[in-house]
Amino acid sequence: MDADLKSIAAARRCAETAFEAYRQFLGTDPAQIDAIVQAMAEAIEPEAARLGRMAVEETGYGNAQDKRVKDLMNARGTAEWLRDVTTLGMLWRDDATKIAAFGEPMGVVAALIPVTNPSSTVIFKVLSAVKAGNAIVCAPHPRGVKTGNEVVRIMARVAEQMGAPKGLIQCLDHVTVQGTAELMKHRRTSVVMATGGPGMVRAAYSSGKPTLAVGAGNVPCYVHRSMAQELDEVAEMIIASKSFDWGTACVSEQAVIADPEIARELRAELKLKGGYFCTAPEADRLAKVIFTGSQAMNPERVGQAPEVLAELAGFSLPPRTKCLIAEETEIGWHRPLSAEKLNPVLAFYEARDSAHGIALAHGIATFEGWGHSAVIHAHDPQVVADFARVPTGRVLVNVPAIHGGAGYATDLEPSFMLGTGTWSGSITSDNVTALHLINIKRVAYGNRPWRDIYEEYGA
């Protein structure tokens, strides 16, 4: 049997099995579901380091230590947040309006898993789907099949030991584009959670099923002159975020924009924190390494260490370099490094003034990154308010982008699926959570005489 037929058969088998498990799971006490979710999260913790290594070995992207942190962020952070959230049964009631809302599961979740985060995204989506009372079938990227299946094996085994029906949590073991498409459009699939490249997101929205999908991020980071006394901390946040897992997170900074009064010192601080400023010829060669001629990232260059990228571009780096930085003045495909870069590479712009800095941020966000996230470092509330007009779903203030956007350094909902809104064709601009995986039923009692409609609106 060829690969496509194997994958299609696997998708059909998993969808049918998941639906039967979902039917058995219906009506499970929410307290029991909470216990299952907690047990799955705790089962991941001792395995996080191994799963991190496995992800890097299989995909070739990122680094194992940061993959471990990502896995733990979900196993601990997401699970902790979910403990305080009600998804099933009565969500709220309003005695004045005589309306109550009840959460009910959606059914079978088809979860598309990106190659950049083959373990952490599975953890996040499984915990969220089960918390909402759903079954879930994960469809990993072909380069992440082993990792995805291992994460699901750990979580499913524990869930079943806690009383969940077999088949509630599954992962495709044969994956092709056709097999994933079959899973998304299958009659038993209720909703699609799609994280991945533009092609996969388009396919998800074309499946004919309700879809939660996220778009690309080209995150601008504007540093205002009011941060003059804290540039060392600002630089550390930027480098820590952009170099994390070698830049595989779409929420990490893509371009730094500095006010002219602090640009020189910020450059110096970025260098001290591990940033290497490329010469113009080095930056041009680096762009050719990262991007193909078709205005797209070279998938073989995603999540690579700085020294690997530099060697491919034909230049050497000082020891302990964490991030490559290219000075830019323009935005667009004629300057490819102004686009999203899923590796530890930043563009750097020096603004003429604050208005110009905000305009540059707007231009970067709307170039290949509509709706995702933007970062500002400033102490002036008016500047923050002006910057917040940038067309992104998240504006993060005085935090590293990845730590803030994912809900660790902010009180945004912990999520590894960040909606980009209708700016980029997504149904939501929220941090997606288990609350996006339930149907909300409203029970409404009569609250005023129904016959009054004829007196109020009649002839």
N, C-alpha and C positions, 0 to 999 in steps of 0.2 A: 504494500500500500504506500502511495507517495505521501510526502510530508503534509500537503494540504488536506488530503483525505483523512489522515490520522488526526490532524488538529481539529478539523470539523467534527469528526466523530467524538473526540474528547470533549469538545465544547457542548455538543448535544447531550452527551452522557452526564456531564457535570451539571448542566442546567436542569435536567430532569431530576437528578438526585437531590440537588439543592432545593428544588421546589417541594419535594416530598419532605425533606428535613424541615423546611420552613413551616409547612403545615403542621408538623408534629410540635414545632417550637411555639406555635401560636398559643397564647394564653399562659405561657410560663410566667410565674411570679416575678415581677421586676427585681425583687430582692435576690432571687436566684440568678437572674441575668447579671446583676451587679457582681455576684460572687464569681460567676464564670469569667466576666471581663477582668476582674482583679486577678484571678488565678492565671489567666493567659498572660497578663502583663508581668506577673512575677516569674513566670516560666521563661520569659525572654531575658530577664536581667542577667542570669549567670551565663547565658549564651551570646550576649551582645558582642563580646570581643571576637569570638569565633565567627559569628555571622558577618562582622565587619571585614575580617580577613577574607572570608569566602566571597563576599561581594566584590572586593577589589581584584581577587584572583580570577573571578569569572568574567567580570566586565572590563577590567583594565582601567577603571575610572576611580579617581579620588584616592584617599589614603585610609588605611584600616582604623587608625585611632579615631579619626573624625567620624567614620561610619559607625563606630561603636557609640560615640556620643549621640549621634542621630537616633540610633536604635533606643538608647536609654531615654532620650528626650520624649519619645513616644510611649515607651513602656511605663515610664514614671509620670511624666507631665500630662500626657493625654489621659491616662487612666485616672490620675488624681482629679483632673477637671471633670471627667465623666462621673465620678462618684457623687458630685454635688448637683448633677443635672437630672431632671425628670424627663424621660422620653416617652414613656408608656403609661396608660391610664390617665387620670385627670391631671392636666397641666395647670389649669387655673379655672377659677369661677368668679363671676361678678354678680353678686346678689341684686345690685341695683338694676342692671340690664337683663338679668335672668338668662345669662349665657354662661355655659361651661365649655371648656375645650378639652378634648381627649386625644392622646397620641396613639396612633396605630402603625404597625410596621408597613413598609412598602412592599416587601416580598423578597425577591432574589436580586442582589446587587452584583452587577458585572463590573469588576474593578480592574482598570487598566493600569499597569505598573511601569514606571519609567526605568530605563536602564541606569540612569544616574543615581537612583535611590532604590535599589531592588529589594532591600530588606526593610528599611524604615517606613516606606510607603505602605508595604503590606501590613506591618504592625499597626499603623495608624488606621488604615481602612478596615481591617478586621475588627479592631476594638470598637470603632465607630458603628459599623454595620450591626454587630451583635448587640451592642448597647441599645440599638434601636429596634431589636427584635427580628432582624433580617437574617437570611442566609446570604453568603457571599462566595463568589467564584472569582479568583484572581487570574488575570491574564498577563503574565510578565512579558517583558521584552525578550526576544529569543536569546539575547546574550545574558539574561538574568534568570533563566528558567530554574537552574539548580538552586540558586539562592532563594528564590521565591517559594519553591516547593519545600525547602527545608524550614523556612519560617512558618509556613502554613502547617507543616507536619507537627512542629512543636506546639503551636497554638491549638490546632484541632484535637490533638491527643489530650491535652489538658482539659479542653472544653468538654470532650466526650466523657472524661473521667468525672467531671462535675455534673453530668446529666444531660448535656446537650446531645441532640440526635446526631448520629453519624451522617456526614455529608453536609452539615450546616456550613462548614468552612472548607473550601476546596481551592485547588490551584491547577491550572492546565499544565500537564507535563509534556505535551506536544504543542508547540506554538508556532503558528504562521499568521500572516496578515488575514488570510481567509478564515482561519479558525477563530481568531479574535473577532472578526466581523460576524461570524455565525453566533458566537456567544452574545454579542451585543443585540442582535436582532431576534434572538430566539424567543419563542412565544412565552417561555417561562421567565424570561428576564423582565424585571419591573423597572429598573433604573440603572443607568450607566454612570460610573465615576471614572472620568478619563483624565489621567495625568501623563503628559508626554509631548511630543513634537506637534507642530501645526497640522501635519498630515493625519496623525492619529486623532487629534481633536476634531478635525473636519469629518473624519469617518464616524466618530462617535455621534456627532450631531446629525449625521445622515442615516443613522441606524433606525430611525423611526421610534426610538424610545426616549422617555424623559432622560435628560443628560445633565450631569454636573461636570463641567470641563473647565480647564484653566488654560490661559494663553501664555505667551512668552513675556519675559520681563526685561526691560532695559532701564535699570534703576538709577536715576540721577541722585547724587549726594551733594547737596549745596552746603558749604561751610561759610557762615556769615562772620563778618568782622567782630561781632560781639563775643566770639569765642577766642579772642586773642590770647587770653591767659590760660587757656585749656587745650591748646593745640596738640600737646603731647598725648592727652587722653583721646582726643578726636582721631588722631593718626592711628593710635593703637586699635581703636574700635574699627576703623576702616580696614586696616590690614588684617585684623583677626577675622572679620566677617568675610572679606573677599578671598582670603587664602583658605578658609575653612573647607575641608574636603576638596581642596584644589578647585574651588569655584563652581562646583556642580549644582549649587542651589540657584534657581532663577530669581530668588528674592535678594541675593547679595548685590552689593554696589557694583555698578558698571562704569560709572564716570563720576569723578570728583570735580566739583566746581568751586573755586575759591575766590573770595573777594580780593581785590588787588592789595589791600592793606595787610593781609595775612598770608598771601600766596607763597611768598618766599620762605617764610618760617614753616608753613605747612609742608612745603616740599622737603625741607630739612628734617622735619619730624617724621615724615613718611619714610625717608631714607633710614633714619635711626631705628624704625620699627620693622625694617626688612623690605622696604620698597626699593626697587631698582628702576631709575629713570632711563629709558632707552634713548639712544641717539635717534635722529630722524631716519637714517638708513636702517638701523636696527628695527625700528618700529614698522617700517614698510615691509621688511622681510618677515617680521613676526606676523603681520596681517596676512601675508601669503601662506604662512604655515597654518594659521587658525581657520582661515576661510577658503572655500573653493571659489572657482570662477563664477559659480551660479548664485552668488550672494547668499551663501549658506555656510554654517559652520561645518568644518571637516569633522565628522564623528570620531575619527581616530585621534583627534587632538583635544577632545573634551576631557576635563578632569585630569590633566597631566601636570606634573610638578614643574615649577618654573625652570629648573635646570634642563629638563627635557625639551621644553619649548624653545629655550634659548639655544640649545645645541642644534636643534633642527633649523633654527633661523641663522645659525652661523656666528654666534657671539657667546662670550663667557660671562659668568656672573660671580660676584663676590660671595664668600661663604655666608650661609644662613639667610639667603634671599628668600622671601616668602611670596613676593608679588612683583610682577612686571608692570611698569607704568609708562604710558606714551603720552607725550604732550600733544594736544589737539586744539584746533581753533574752529573746525567746521564739523557739521553733522550730516551724515548721509552715506550712501554706499560708495561714494568716491573716497570716503575715509572709513574703511570697514571697522576700525577699532572703536568707532563711535556707536556700534551696534552691540547687541547682547553677546557676551563672551562667557561660555560655561567653562572657564578655566581661570587661574589666578592672574588675570590681566585687567588693568584699569586704564581708562582714558583720563586725562587731567586737563581741565580748562581753567584759565585765569579770566575772570569776569572783569568788565570795565567798572561796574558798580552793582549794587544789589538788584536793581531792576534788570540789568543784563544777566546777572546770575540766575534769576528766576526764569527769565526767558530761555536761557540755555537749558535749564532743567526741563522746561516745558517741551522744548524741541527734542531732547533726548528721549523723554518718556513717550512722545508721540511717534518716534522713529523706532519701529519694531518692538514697542513695549507698552502700547496703550493699555491703561487700566490696572496695571499691576501695582507697583509700589514706588515710593519716592522717600528720600531721607533728607532731613535738614538738621544742621547743628547751629543753633542760635539761641540767644537769651532774650531777644526782642520779640514780644508777643505779636506785634503788628507784622513783623517780617514773617513769622510763622503763619499768620493768617493769610498774608499775601501768597506765600509759597503753597499753601493748601489748595489753591485753585488749580494746581497741576492735575491733569486728568488721570488720576490713579485711584485705586480702591483703598489704598493705605498710604498715609503720610506719617512717617515715623520720626519722632523728634528726640534728638540727643541720645540715640541708641544705635548699636550696630544693626544693619539691615536684617541680617538673618536671625539674630536673636530677638529683635523687635517684631518682625513680621510673623514669625512662627509662634509668637505669644509667650516667649520666655522672659524677655526683659521688659515687656509691656503686659497689660491685662487684656490684650486681644485673646480671642479664643485659641488655645493651642491647636495648631493645624499644620499638616504637611500638604495641604491642598488649598491654595490661595486664589480665590475667585478674582477674575479681572473685569467683570461687569460687561455691559453691552458695548463699552468702548472697544472691546476686542471680540465681541460675539459670544460672550459667556452669559449664562442665565443669572449669575450672582456675582457680586463683588465682595461677598463675605469671606471670612476664614471658614471654610466648610467644616462642619462637625456632624455628630450624630443627629443633631436637630434638623439637618437637611435631609435625613433619611427616614423621616416619618411622615405619614399623612395626619393632618390635624382635623379631627371631626368636631364640629361645634353643635352643641345641643342648646336650642334657643326656645324658651317659653314665650307665649304671647305676653306682651307688655303694654299694649294699648288696644282699644276697641277696634276691631278690624273694619266695622261698618263705617267708621269715620272717614275712610278714604273717599266715599262717595260725596260726603259733605265738603270735604277739603278740596277735592280735585274734580268733582262732578260738574256737569253743565249747570 
